[in-house]
Amino acid sequence: MRKKYGFTIMEVMLVVFLLSVMASFALVQFNKATLKSREKSAIVQLKVIHAANEIYKARNGHFNRDSNTKGGPLNLDEINSSLNINLVSNGLTFSY
């Protein structure tokens, strides 16, 4: 009788299938973790802006302006300079 040295095609297909199922679960969890991290980053940045705006109000008697000289919303550089903070752009856009 001939000795068997290897795997059958069914065994290989089963292993590939199981690995692909496990990889799909890992990818879903990775995407959830990435989204949660971005949400936390946005919350932290908004809290920093809020705190800086409260300090601005305490010093000047009013809140910082919410539009630039052209009437459009403030961009990150304008927020940083007017509130004297240093936020780094993370690709998120905040609307109100």
C-alpha positions in Angstrom: 0.0 0.0 0.0 1.2 3.5 -0.9 2.0 5.9 2.0 0.2 9.2 2.1 2.5 12.2 2.3 0.4 15.4 2.1 -3.0 17.0 2.3 -6.0 16.3 0.1 -7.6 19.2 -1.8 -10.5 19.1 0.6 -8.3 19.6 3.6 -6.5 22.5 1.9 -9.8 24.1 0.9 -11.2 23.7 4.4 -8.2 25.5 5.9 -8.4 28.3 3.4 -12.1 28.7 4.1 -11.6 28.8 7.8 -8.7 31.3 7.5 -10.8 33.6 5.3 -13.7 33.5 7.8 -11.4 34.4 10.6 -9.8 37.2 8.6 -13.2 38.7 7.8 -14.1 38.8 11.5 -10.8 40.5 12.2 -11.3 43.0 9.5 -14.7 44.0 10.8 -13.3 44.4 14.4 -10.4 46.5 13.0 -12.8 48.8 11.2 -15.0 49.2 14.3 -11.8 50.0 16.4 -10.7 52.6 13.8 -14.1 54.3 13.8 -14.2 54.4 17.6 -10.7 55.9 17.7 -11.7 58.6 15.2 -14.8 59.4 17.2 -12.8 59.7 20.4 -10.3 62.0 18.6 -13.1 64.2 17.4 -14.6 64.4 20.9 -11.2 65.4 22.4 -10.7 68.1 19.8 -14.2 69.5 20.4 -13.6 69.6 24.1 -10.3 71.4 23.6 -12.1 74.0 21.4 -14.9 74.4 23.9 -12.5 74.9 26.8 -10.4 77.4 24.9 -13.6 79.2 23.9 -14.7 79.4 27.6 -11.3 80.9 28.5 -11.6 83.4 25.6 -15.0 84.4 26.9 -13.7 84.9 30.5 -10.9 87.1 29.2 -12.9 89.1 26.6 -16.4 89.1 27.8 -17.8 87.3 24.7 -17.3 84.1 22.8 -15.0 83.9 19.8 -16.5 84.7 16.5 -17.9 81.8 14.6 -17.2 83.0 11.1 -14.3 84.5 9.3 -14.1 88.0 7.8 -15.7 86.7 4.6 -18.7 85.3 6.5 -17.7 81.7 6.0 -17.0 79.2 8.8 -13.7 79.3 10.5 -11.0 76.9 9.4 -8.6 75.1 11.7 -5.8 77.7 11.3 -8.2 80.5 12.2 -9.5 78.6 15.2 -5.9 77.9 16.4 -4.8 81.5 16.0 -7.9 83.1 17.5 -8.1 80.8 20.5 -4.3 80.4 20.9 -4.4 76.6 20.7 -2.5 74.2 18.5 -4.9 71.5 17.1 -3.5 69.3 14.3 -5.8 68.4 11.4 -6.9 64.8 11.5 -9.1 64.9 8.4 -12.4 65.3 10.3 -14.9 68.0 9.4 -17.2 69.4 12.1 -20.5 71.1 11.3 -22.9 72.9 13.5 
